Amino acid sequence: MTDIRNTNGTCPSCGKAVIGYSSAARDYGSPIRTCKGCGQQYLDSRYIELAVEPPAPRDFKAGAGLKIALLGLIIFVISGALTLSTISHHGYYSMKALLTMILSIVLILFGIIDAVRVKTGAKQKSLDRKRAESEQRLMDRSYARLLADLGYNVPDKYL
Ligand SMILES: [Zn+2]
């Protein structure tokens, strides 16, 4: 198996760990990666070729972004209340609570921007563009073969 998802984030050839690997991460793009340690190519099936696989349903739901924004808001209220209360009662504030507050604002903004991008169709446009790029990659027969050899499920029409 040459898929990095089966080796828990280490190169299937030499075992070098990929920095910051998260098995839950998903993105669109070429699943072929080259190891910085040994130079061997391997499959990173956390990346999806949009010409082959459909995008995740959550990418079309504004609700997903709004849920993230709501979560951010809840964290903001809790960490904000904590900060206010320690300042007014004890005259100090916790750096952790303050950092959590800042992070929650980032979460709120990210969620809202994501929802707006779904609503305005900007996200769909970006997915369409990525699908076209994916199609372009797969039209290259040697690329499609390599992808299939590494274990990705490539439809016959590209091979
Ligand atoms: Zn390697």
Backbone and ligand atoms as CSV (ligand in chain L), in Angstrom:
chain,resi,resn,atom,element,x,y,z
A,1,MET,N,N,0.842,-1.212,0.000
A,1,MET,CA,C,0.000,0.000,0.000
A,1,MET,C,C,0.872,1.256,0.000
A,2,THR,N,N,0.533,2.183,-0.860
A,2,THR,CA,C,1.342,3.394,-0.955
A,2,THR,C,C,0.579,4.610,-0.447
A,3,ASP,N,N,-0.572,4.374,0.167
A,3,ASP,CA,C,-1.387,5.490,0.657
A,3,ASP,C,C,-0.938,5.890,2.059
A,4,ILE,N,N,-0.656,7.187,2.197
A,4,ILE,CA,C,-0.171,7.691,3.482
A,4,ILE,C,C,-1.239,7.574,4.578
A,5,ARG,N,N,-2.487,7.417,4.157
A,5,ARG,CA,C,-3.547,7.248,5.166
A,5,ARG,C,C,-3.453,5.880,5.829
A,6,ASN,N,N,-2.763,4.930,5.159
A,6,ASN,CA,C,-2.614,3.603,5.755
A,6,ASN,C,C,-1.365,3.503,6.622
A,7,THR,N,N,-0.509,4.515,6.547
A,7,THR,CA,C,0.720,4.468,7.328
A,7,THR,C,C,0.713,5.546,8.407
A,8,ASN,N,N,-0.453,6.128,8.631
A,8,ASN,CA,C,-0.637,7.121,9.688
A,8,ASN,C,C,0.313,8.319,9.553
A,9,GLY,N,N,0.467,8.823,8.329
A,9,GLY,CA,C,1.222,10.057,8.141
A,9,GLY,C,C,2.716,9.888,7.970
A,10,THR,N,N,3.179,8.684,7.676
A,10,THR,CA,C,4.601,8.505,7.396
A,10,THR,C,C,4.782,8.001,5.971
A,11,CYS,N,N,5.906,8.354,5.347
A,11,CYS,CA,C,6.180,7.949,3.966
A,11,CYS,C,C,6.133,6.428,3.867
A,12,PRO,N,N,5.334,5.887,2.928
A,12,PRO,CA,C,5.230,4.429,2.793
A,12,PRO,C,C,6.559,3.792,2.372
A,13,SER,N,N,7.475,4.593,1.802
A,13,SER,CA,C,8.751,4.021,1.359
A,13,SER,C,C,9.821,4.058,2.446
A,14,CYS,N,N,10.006,5.231,3.072
A,14,CYS,CA,C,11.121,5.357,4.015
A,14,CYS,C,C,10.672,5.613,5.454
A,15,GLY,N,N,9.398,5.860,5.650
A,15,GLY,CA,C,8.906,6.011,7.016
A,15,GLY,C,C,9.043,7.399,7.601
A,16,LYS,N,N,9.523,8.372,6.795
A,16,LYS,CA,C,9.654,9.745,7.283
A,16,LYS,C,C,8.269,10.318,7.574
A,17,ALA,N,N,8.124,10.936,8.745
A,17,ALA,CA,C,6.824,11.478,9.137
A,17,ALA,C,C,6.549,12.803,8.435
A,18,VAL,N,N,5.303,12.996,8.010
A,18,VAL,CA,C,4.898,14.265,7.413
A,18,VAL,C,C,4.520,15.221,8.543
A,19,ILE,N,N,5.164,16.378,8.572
A,19,ILE,CA,C,4.946,17.336,9.668
A,19,ILE,C,C,3.517,17.868,9.632
A,20,GLY,N,N,2.868,17.863,10.789
A,20,GLY,CA,C,1.521,18.412,10.894
A,20,GLY,C,C,0.452,17.552,10.250
A,21,TYR,N,N,0.730,16.260,10.069
A,21,TYR,CA,C,-0.241,15.370,9.423
A,21,TYR,C,C,-1.492,15.219,10.277
A,22,SER,N,N,-2.650,15.358,9.614
A,22,SER,CA,C,-3.912,15.102,10.297
A,22,SER,C,C,-4.758,14.202,9.413
A,23,SER,N,N,-5.120,13.035,9.924
A,23,SER,CA,C,-5.832,12.055,9.101
A,23,SER,C,C,-7.246,12.526,8.767
A,24,ALA,N,N,-7.769,13.484,9.554
A,24,ALA,CA,C,-9.135,13.947,9.331
A,24,ALA,C,C,-9.199,15.030,8.250
A,25,ALA,N,N,-8.035,15.577,7.872
A,25,ALA,CA,C,-8.023,16.666,6.892
A,25,ALA,C,C,-8.462,16.166,5.524
A,26,ARG,N,N,-9.196,17.008,4.784
A,26,ARG,CA,C,-9.615,16.686,3.421
A,26,ARG,C,C,-9.424,17.920,2.557
A,27,ASP,N,N,-8.982,17.691,1.324
A,27,ASP,CA,C,-8.873,18.833,0.421
A,27,ASP,C,C,-8.975,18.334,-1.015
A,28,TYR,N,N,-9.105,19.294,-1.951
A,28,TYR,CA,C,-9.171,18.934,-3.347
A,28,TYR,C,C,-7.840,19.234,-4.000
A,29,GLY,N,N,-7.431,18.366,-4.900
A,29,GLY,CA,C,-6.155,18.557,-5.576
A,29,GLY,C,C,-5.555,17.217,-5.935
A,30,SER,N,N,-4.317,17.250,-6.409
A,30,SER,CA,C,-3.662,15.999,-6.777
A,30,SER,C,C,-3.281,15.193,-5.541
A,31,PRO,N,N,-3.655,13.908,-5.499
A,31,PRO,CA,C,-3.296,13.072,-4.350
A,31,PRO,C,C,-1.865,12.544,-4.424
A,32,ILE,N,N,-1.138,12.895,-5.484
A,32,ILE,CA,C,0.235,12.402,-5.601
A,32,ILE,C,C,1.198,13.347,-4.878
A,33,ARG,N,N,1.989,12.790,-3.975
A,33,ARG,CA,C,2.952,13.570,-3.215
A,33,ARG,C,C,4.339,12.959,-3.395
A,34,THR,N,N,5.360,13.793,-3.266
A,34,THR,CA,C,6.727,13.284,-3.318
A,34,THR,C,C,7.359,13.444,-1.947
A,35,CYS,N,N,7.914,12.367,-1.427
A,35,CYS,CA,C,8.525,12.395,-0.098
A,35,CYS,C,C,9.774,13.266,-0.115
A,36,LYS,N,N,9.886,14.153,0.886
A,36,LYS,CA,C,11.055,15.035,0.971
A,36,LYS,C,C,12.271,14.263,1.465
A,37,GLY,N,N,12.026,13.122,2.084
A,37,GLY,CA,C,13.127,12.322,2.609
A,37,GLY,C,C,13.782,11.475,1.535
A,38,CYS,N,N,12.987,10.650,0.824
A,38,CYS,CA,C,13.570,9.674,-0.097
A,38,CYS,C,C,13.251,9.975,-1.565
A,39,GLY,N,N,12.393,10.957,-1.817
A,39,GLY,CA,C,12.086,11.323,-3.194
A,39,GLY,C,C,11.090,10.401,-3.883
A,40,GLN,N,N,10.597,9.384,-3.172
A,40,GLN,CA,C,9.607,8.474,-3.744
A,40,GLN,C,C,8.224,9.128,-3.756
A,41,GLN,N,N,7.429,8.756,-4.770
A,41,GLN,CA,C,6.065,9.278,-4.826
A,41,GLN,C,C,5.123,8.332,-4.089
A,42,TYR,N,N,4.143,8.927,-3.447
A,42,TYR,CA,C,3.147,8.112,-2.756
A,42,TYR,C,C,1.778,8.771,-2.907
A,43,LEU,N,N,0.753,8.044,-2.487
A,43,LEU,CA,C,-0.607,8.546,-2.584
A,43,LEU,C,C,-1.033,9.191,-1.266
A,44,ASP,N,N,-1.609,10.370,-1.352
A,44,ASP,CA,C,-2.211,10.992,-0.175
A,44,ASP,C,C,-3.696,11.143,-0.479
A,45,SER,N,N,-4.461,10.103,-0.130
A,45,SER,CA,C,-5.872,10.070,-0.539
A,45,SER,C,C,-6.747,10.991,0.307
A,46,ARG,N,N,-6.109,11.829,1.136
A,46,ARG,CA,C,-6.890,12.894,1.786
A,46,ARG,C,C,-7.229,13.955,0.738
A,47,TYR,N,N,-6.452,13.945,-0.366
A,47,TYR,CA,C,-6.730,14.855,-1.481
A,47,TYR,C,C,-7.582,14.132,-2.516
A,48,ILE,N,N,-8.573,14.834,-3.029
A,48,ILE,CA,C,-9.538,14.234,-3.939
A,48,ILE,C,C,-9.432,14.859,-5.321
A,49,GLU,N,N,-9.391,14.011,-6.346
A,49,GLU,CA,C,-9.482,14.495,-7.726
A,49,GLU,C,C,-10.966,14.735,-8.002
A,50,LEU,N,N,-11.331,16.000,-8.178
A,50,LEU,CA,C,-12.757,16.331,-8.345
A,50,LEU,C,C,-13.355,15.759,-9.630
A,51,ALA,N,N,-12.518,15.455,-10.616
A,51,ALA,CA,C,-13.040,14.867,-11.852
A,51,ALA,C,C,-13.479,13.426,-11.615
A,52,VAL,N,N,-12.988,12.826,-10.525
A,52,VAL,CA,C,-13.293,11.425,-10.229
A,52,VAL,C,C,-14.310,11.302,-9.098
A,53,GLU,N,N,-14.076,12.057,-8.030
A,53,GLU,CA,C,-14.954,11.960,-6.868
A,53,GLU,C,C,-15.746,13.256,-6.687
A,54,PRO,N,N,-16.988,13.154,-6.226
A,54,PRO,CA,C,-17.777,14.373,-6.016
A,54,PRO,C,C,-17.299,15.128,-4.784
A,55,PRO,N,N,-17.526,16.439,-4.754
A,55,PRO,CA,C,-17.159,17.201,-3.556
A,55,PRO,C,C,-18.047,16.818,-2.372
A,56,ALA,N,N,-17.568,17.103,-1.181
A,56,ALA,CA,C,-18.337,16.785,0.022
A,56,ALA,C,C,-19.637,17.600,0.043
A,57,PRO,N,N,-20.760,16.974,0.437
A,57,PRO,CA,C,-22.053,17.682,0.462
A,57,PRO,C,C,-22.023,18.951,1.308
A,58,ARG,N,N,-21.196,18.953,2.384
A,58,ARG,CA,C,-21.170,20.125,3.266
A,58,ARG,C,C,-20.664,21.365,2.534
A,59,ASP,N,N,-19.955,21.156,1.397
A,59,ASP,CA,C,-19.450,22.302,0.645
A,59,ASP,C,C,-20.561,23.095,-0.025
A,60,PHE,N,N,-21.768,22.550,-0.028
A,60,PHE,CA,C,-22.887,23.249,-0.666
A,60,PHE,C,C,-23.903,23.748,0.347
A,61,LYS,N,N,-23.590,23.559,1.629
A,61,LYS,CA,C,-24.551,23.957,2.657
A,61,LYS,C,C,-24.034,25.166,3.421
A,62,ALA,N,N,-24.778,26.251,3.343
A,62,ALA,CA,C,-24.403,27.447,4.089
A,62,ALA,C,C,-24.476,27.159,5.585
A,63,GLY,N,N,-25.329,26.204,5.973
A,63,GLY,CA,C,-25.517,25.864,7.383
A,63,GLY,C,C,-24.242,25.402,8.056
A,64,ALA,N,N,-23.365,24.742,7.294
A,64,ALA,CA,C,-22.115,24.243,7.875
A,64,ALA,C,C,-21.274,25.411,8.390
A,65,GLY,N,N,-21.172,26.470,7.572
A,65,GLY,CA,C,-20.420,27.651,7.982
A,65,GLY,C,C,-21.076,28.361,9.153
A,66,LEU,N,N,-22.425,28.408,9.112
A,66,LEU,CA,C,-23.149,29.087,10.193
A,66,LEU,C,C,-22.988,28.339,11.515
A,67,LYS,N,N,-22.899,27.008,11.436
A,67,LYS,CA,C,-22.678,26.210,12.649
A,67,LYS,C,C,-21.319,26.539,13.258
A,68,ILE,N,N,-20.319,26.680,12.381
A,68,ILE,CA,C,-18.973,27.032,12.856
A,68,ILE,C,C,-19.008,28.412,13.510
A,69,ALA,N,N,-19.729,29.354,12.869
A,69,ALA,CA,C,-19.841,30.712,13.410
A,69,ALA,C,C,-20.535,30.693,14.770
A,70,LEU,N,N,-21.576,29.860,14.892
A,70,LEU,CA,C,-22.319,29.757,16.149
A,70,LEU,C,C,-21.434,29.192,17.258
A,71,LEU,N,N,-20.668,28.161,16.908
A,71,LEU,CA,C,-19.736,27.571,17.860
A,71,LEU,C,C,-18.743,28.642,18.338
A,72,GLY,N,N,-18.228,29.430,17.366
A,72,GLY,CA,C,-17.311,30.514,17.701
A,72,GLY,C,C,-17.951,31.511,18.643
A,73,LEU,N,N,-19.230,31.821,18.389
A,73,LEU,CA,C,-19.961,32.790,19.209
A,73,LEU,C,C,-20.102,32.290,20.650
A,74,ILE,N,N,-20.423,30.998,20.784
A,74,ILE,CA,C,-20.570,30.413,22.121
A,74,ILE,C,C,-19.241,30.494,22.882
A,75,ILE,N,N,-18.159,30.110,22.200
A,75,ILE,CA,C,-16.839,30.166,22.833
A,75,ILE,C,C,-16.484,31.612,23.192
A,76,PHE,N,N,-16.859,32.542,22.294
A,76,PHE,CA,C,-16.587,33.962,22.528
A,76,PHE,C,C,-17.291,34.452,23.790
A,77,VAL,N,N,-18.560,34.082,23.937
A,77,VAL,CA,C,-19.351,34.524,25.096
A,77,VAL,C,C,-18.762,33.961,26.386
A,78,ILE,N,N,-18.422,32.658,26.369
A,78,ILE,CA,C,-17.886,32.019,27.571
A,78,ILE,C,C,-16.529,32.631,27.961
A,79,SER,N,N,-15.608,32.712,26.992
A,79,SER,CA,C,-14.284,33.241,27.324
A,79,SER,C,C,-14.349,34.732,27.638
A,80,GLY,N,N,-15.294,35.437,26.982
A,80,GLY,CA,C,-15.479,36.860,27.254
A,80,GLY,C,C,-16.019,37.090,28.656
A,81,ALA,N,N,-16.992,36.270,29.060
A,81,ALA,CA,C,-17.580,36.396,30.398
A,81,ALA,C,C,-16.526,36.099,31.458
A,82,LEU,N,N,-15.708,35.082,31.182
A,82,LEU,CA,C,-14.643,34.701,32.111
A,82,LEU,C,C,-13.644,35.850,32.281
A,83,THR,N,N,-13.264,36.450,31.148
A,83,THR,CA,C,-12.309,37.554,31.183
A,83,THR,C,C,-12.880,38.749,31.943
A,84,LEU,N,N,-14.119,39.114,31.636
A,84,LEU,CA,C,-14.773,40.238,32.320
A,84,LEU,C,C,-14.861,39.991,33.816
A,85,SER,N,N,-15.235,38.753,34.168
A,85,SER,CA,C,-15.441,38.443,35.578
A,85,SER,C,C,-14.120,38.463,36.352
A,86,THR,N,N,-13.049,37.931,35.780
A,86,THR,CA,C,-11.771,37.972,36.512
A,86,THR,C,C,-11.251,39.401,36.624
A,87,ILE,N,N,-11.497,40.224,35.594
A,87,ILE,CA,C,-11.042,41.619,35.654
A,87,ILE,C,C,-11.803,42.381,36.740
A,88,SER,N,N,-13.133,42.238,36.756
A,88,SER,CA,C,-13.920,43.043,37.696
A,88,SER,C,C,-13.810,42.539,39.128
A,89,HIS,N,N,-13.622,41.209,39.324
A,89,HIS,CA,C,-13.569,40.690,40.686
A,89,HIS,C,C,-12.160,40.588,41.246
A,90,HIS,N,N,-11.210,40.277,40.364
A,90,HIS,CA,C,-9.869,40.013,40.873
A,90,HIS,C,C,-8.820,40.959,40.312
A,91,GLY,N,N,-9.209,41.765,39.334
A,91,GLY,CA,C,-8.272,42.734,38.784
A,91,GLY,C,C,-7.211,42.145,37.866
A,92,TYR,N,N,-7.437,40.958,37.361
A,92,TYR,CA,C,-6.500,40.402,36.376
A,92,TYR,C,C,-7.301,39.651,35.325
A,93,TYR,N,N,-6.652,39.329,34.232
A,93,TYR,CA,C,-7.316,38.469,33.240
A,93,TYR,C,C,-6.387,37.355,32.801
A,94,SER,N,N,-6.992,36.247,32.408
A,94,SER,CA,C,-6.216,35.097,31.974
A,94,SER,C,C,-5.836,35.242,30.511
A,95,MET,N,N,-4.549,35.074,30.255
A,95,MET,CA,C,-4.050,35.165,28.882
A,95,MET,C,C,-4.716,34.111,28.013
A,96,LYS,N,N,-4.944,32.928,28.585
A,96,LYS,CA,C,-5.570,31.833,27.845
A,96,LYS,C,C,-6.976,32.201,27.412
A,97,ALA,N,N,-7.733,32.794,28.342
A,97,ALA,CA,C,-9.107,33.179,28.022
A,97,ALA,C,C,-9.122,34.237,26.925
A,98,LEU,N,N,-8.144,35.150,27.005
A,98,LEU,CA,C,-8.061,36.220,26.011
A,98,LEU,C,C,-7.731,35.642,24.632
A,99,LEU,N,N,-6.784,34.707,24.599
A,99,LEU,CA,C,-6.401,34.067,23.330
A,99,LEU,C,C,-7.575,33.278,22.761
A,100,THR,N,N,-8.306,32.589,23.657
A,100,THR,CA,C,-9.478,31.831,23.227
A,100,THR,C,C,-10.496,32.772,22.593
A,101,MET,N,N,-10.654,33.961,23.197
A,101,MET,CA,C,-11.580,34.961,22.662
A,101,MET,C,C,-11.179,35.362,21.246
A,102,ILE,N,N,-9.885,35.623,21.049
A,102,ILE,CA,C,-9.399,36.037,19.730
A,102,ILE,C,C,-9.621,34.913,18.713
A,103,LEU,N,N,-9.311,33.675,19.132
A,103,LEU,CA,C,-9.508,32.533,18.238
A,103,LEU,C,C,-10.975,32.359,17.873
A,104,SER,N,N,-11.863,32.608,18.849
A,104,SER,CA,C,-13.287,32.437,18.582
A,104,SER,C,C,-13.772,33.464,17.566
A,105,ILE,N,N,-13.176,34.667,17.581
A,105,ILE,CA,C,-13.536,35.684,16.584
A,105,ILE,C,C,-13.120,35.216,15.185
A,106,VAL,N,N,-11.930,34.608,15.095
A,106,VAL,CA,C,-11.470,34.057,13.817
A,106,VAL,C,C,-12.456,33.005,13.322
A,107,LEU,N,N,-12.907,32.147,14.246
A,107,LEU,CA,C,-13.864,31.084,13.923
A,107,LEU,C,C,-15.176,31.675,13.401
A,108,ILE,N,N,-15.657,32.726,14.074
A,108,ILE,CA,C,-16.910,33.381,13.670
A,108,ILE,C,C,-16.768,33.939,12.253
A,109,LEU,N,N,-15.669,34.655,12.014
A,109,LEU,CA,C,-15.448,35.253,10.692
A,109,LEU,C,C,-15.335,34.180,9.616
A,110,PHE,N,N,-14.568,33.107,9.919
A,110,PHE,CA,C,-14.394,32.022,8.961
A,110,PHE,C,C,-15.748,31.414,8.593
A,111,GLY,N,N,-16.559,31.148,9.607
A,111,GLY,CA,C,-17.880,30.539,9.388
A,111,GLY,C,C,-18.776,31.415,8.549
A,112,ILE,N,N,-18.797,32.708,8.861
A,112,ILE,CA,C,-19.667,33.639,8.124
A,112,ILE,C,C,-19.205,33.777,6.674
A,113,ILE,N,N,-17.895,33.935,6.472
A,113,ILE,CA,C,-17.367,34.071,5.103
A,113,ILE,C,C,-17.681,32.812,4.300
A,114,ASP,N,N,-17.532,31.633,4.934
A,114,ASP,CA,C,-17.816,30.377,4.248
A,114,ASP,C,C,-19.283,30.316,3.824
A,115,ALA,N,N,-20.179,30.681,4.733
A,115,ALA,CA,C,-21.616,30.667,4.430
A,115,ALA,C,C,-21.942,31.628,3.293
A,116,VAL,N,N,-21.320,32.816,3.327
A,116,VAL,CA,C,-21.561,33.810,2.264
A,116,VAL,C,C,-21.062,33.281,0.917
A,117,ARG,N,N,-19.900,32.606,0.928
A,117,ARG,CA,C,-19.359,32.066,-0.319
A,117,ARG,C,C,-20.282,30.996,-0.899
A,118,VAL,N,N,-20.924,30.203,-0.029
A,118,VAL,CA,C,-21.879,29.201,-0.515
A,118,VAL,C,C,-23.087,29.909,-1.110
A,119,LYS,N,N,-23.617,30.895,-0.372
A,119,LYS,CA,C,-24.838,31.598,-0.779
A,119,LYS,C,C,-24.659,32.354,-2.096
A,120,THR,N,N,-23.510,32.989,-2.271
A,120,THR,CA,C,-23.305,33.805,-3.474
A,120,THR,C,C,-22.853,32.970,-4.672
A,121,GLY,N,N,-22.574,31.673,-4.432
A,121,GLY,CA,C,-22.137,30.815,-5.527
A,121,GLY,C,C,-20.636,30.884,-5.772
A,122,ALA,N,N,-19.917,31.667,-4.955
A,122,ALA,CA,C,-18.470,31.780,-5.129
A,122,ALA,C,C,-17.782,30.443,-4.867
A,123,LYS,N,N,-18.335,29.687,-3.922
A,123,LYS,CA,C,-17.754,28.397,-3.591
A,123,LYS,C,C,-17.955,27.412,-4.752
A,124,GLN,N,N,-19.147,27.439,-5.326
A,124,GLN,CA,C,-19.440,26.580,-6.477
A,124,GLN,C,C,-18.471,26.875,-7.621
A,125,LYS,N,N,-18.237,28.169,-7.848
A,125,LYS,CA,C,-17.329,28.581,-8.919
A,125,LYS,C,C,-15.930,28.035,-8.674
A,126,SER,N,N,-15.484,28.149,-7.436
A,126,SER,CA,C,-14.144,27.680,-7.105
A,126,SER,C,C,-14.060,26.160,-7.249
A,127,LEU,N,N,-15.149,25.454,-6.905
A,127,LEU,CA,C,-15.173,23.994,-7.074
A,127,LEU,C,C,-15.156,23.620,-8.552
A,128,ASP,N,N,-15.905,24.394,-9.371
A,128,ASP,CA,C,-15.931,24.146,-10.818
A,128,ASP,C,C,-14.529,24.303,-11.406
A,129,ARG,N,N,-13.823,25.332,-10.940
A,129,ARG,CA,C,-12.484,25.590,-11.442
A,129,ARG,C,C,-11.541,24.437,-11.051
A,130,LYS,N,N,-11.695,23.991,-9.786
A,130,LYS,CA,C,-10.840,22.893,-9.330
A,130,LYS,C,C,-11.157,21.603,-10.071
A,131,ARG,N,N,-12.448,21.428,-10.434
A,131,ARG,CA,C,-12.831,20.228,-11.175
A,131,ARG,C,C,-12.185,20.259,-12.574
A,132,ALA,N,N,-12.184,21.436,-13.208
A,132,ALA,CA,C,-11.572,21.589,-14.528
A,132,ALA,C,C,-10.071,21.309,-14.463
A,133,GLU,N,N,-9.428,21.796,-13.385
A,133,GLU,CA,C,-7.995,21.541,-13.205
A,133,GLU,C,C,-7.727,20.043,-13.034
A,134,SER,N,N,-8.622,19.397,-12.296
A,134,SER,CA,C,-8.498,17.963,-12.061
A,134,SER,C,C,-8.635,17.194,-13.368
A,135,GLU,N,N,-9.621,17.591,-14.169
A,135,GLU,CA,C,-9.859,16.984,-15.481
A,135,GLU,C,C,-8.601,17.128,-16.346
A,136,GLN,N,N,-8.021,18.331,-16.304
A,136,GLN,CA,C,-6.810,18.632,-17.070
A,136,GLN,C,C,-5.664,17.689,-16.688
A,137,ARG,N,N,-5.493,17.509,-15.367
A,137,ARG,CA,C,-4.428,16.616,-14.878
A,137,ARG,C,C,-4.636,15.199,-15.383
A,138,LEU,N,N,-5.896,14.739,-15.291
A,138,LEU,CA,C,-6.190,13.344,-15.625
A,138,LEU,C,C,-6.135,13.069,-17.122
A,139,MET,N,N,-6.279,14.131,-17.944
A,139,MET,CA,C,-6.183,13.952,-19.392
A,139,MET,C,C,-4.766,13.537,-19.784
A,140,ASP,N,N,-3.816,13.851,-18.905
A,140,ASP,CA,C,-2.439,13.424,-19.116
A,140,ASP,C,C,-2.355,11.938,-18.748
A,141,ARG,N,N,-2.207,11.091,-19.762
A,141,ARG,CA,C,-2.298,9.653,-19.554
A,141,ARG,C,C,-1.248,9.128,-18.568
A,142,SER,N,N,-0.036,9.698,-18.624
A,142,SER,CA,C,1.002,9.183,-17.727
A,142,SER,C,C,0.687,9.554,-16.282
A,143,TYR,N,N,0.065,10.733,-16.105
A,143,TYR,CA,C,-0.358,11.131,-14.758
A,143,TYR,C,C,-1.445,10.179,-14.248
A,144,ALA,N,N,-2.441,9.918,-15.113
A,144,ALA,CA,C,-3.560,9.049,-14.731
A,144,ALA,C,C,-3.052,7.644,-14.388
A,145,ARG,N,N,-2.073,7.152,-15.178
A,145,ARG,CA,C,-1.521,5.807,-14.920
A,145,ARG,C,C,-0.799,5.770,-13.593
A,146,LEU,N,N,0.021,6.792,-13.335
A,146,LEU,CA,C,0.767,6.852,-12.079
A,146,LEU,C,C,-0.199,6.853,-10.901
A,147,LEU,N,N,-1.248,7.653,-11.054
A,147,LEU,CA,C,-2.262,7.752,-10.000
A,147,LEU,C,C,-2.902,6.390,-9.744
A,148,ALA,N,N,-3.224,5.676,-10.837
A,148,ALA,CA,C,-3.828,4.345,-10.721
A,148,ALA,C,C,-2.831,3.363,-10.102
A,149,ASP,N,N,-1.557,3.449,-10.518
A,149,ASP,CA,C,-0.528,2.554,-9.983
A,149,ASP,C,C,-0.345,2.745,-8.485
A,150,LEU,N,N,-0.530,3.991,-8.030
A,150,LEU,CA,C,-0.351,4.272,-6.605
A,150,LEU,C,C,-1.566,3.821,-5.795
A,151,GLY,N,N,-2.616,3.394,-6.487
A,151,GLY,CA,C,-3.765,2.824,-5.784
A,151,GLY,C,C,-5.018,3.668,-5.788
A,152,TYR,N,N,-5.002,4.791,-6.546
A,152,TYR,CA,C,-6.206,5.629,-6.614
A,152,TYR,C,C,-7.162,5.041,-7.642
A,153,ASN,N,N,-8.442,5.129,-7.369
A,153,ASN,CA,C,-9.443,4.541,-8.242
A,153,ASN,C,C,-9.690,5.435,-9.461
A,154,VAL,N,N,-8.917,5.255,-10.527
A,154,VAL,CA,C,-9.019,6.087,-11.730
A,154,VAL,C,C,-9.936,5.399,-12.743
A,155,PRO,N,N,-10.968,6.102,-13.225
A,155,PRO,CA,C,-11.872,5.508,-14.212
A,155,PRO,C,C,-11.127,5.131,-15.494
A,156,ASP,N,N,-11.602,4.078,-16.160
A,156,ASP,CA,C,-10.946,3.537,-17.361
A,156,ASP,C,C,-10.755,4.572,-18.456
A,157,LYS,N,N,-11.689,5.524,-18.570
A,157,LYS,CA,C,-11.605,6.469,-19.689
A,157,LYS,C,C,-10.334,7.322,-19.668
A,158,TYR,N,N,-9.681,7.416,-18.509
A,158,TYR,CA,C,-8.443,8.200,-18.441
A,158,TYR,C,C,-7.203,7.344,-18.700
A,159,LEU,N,N,-7.401,5.997,-18.673
A,159,LEU,CA,C,-6.216,5.117,-18.741
A,159,LEU,C,C,-5.940,4.609,-20.166
L,1,ZN,ZN,ZN,10.183,8.643,1.888
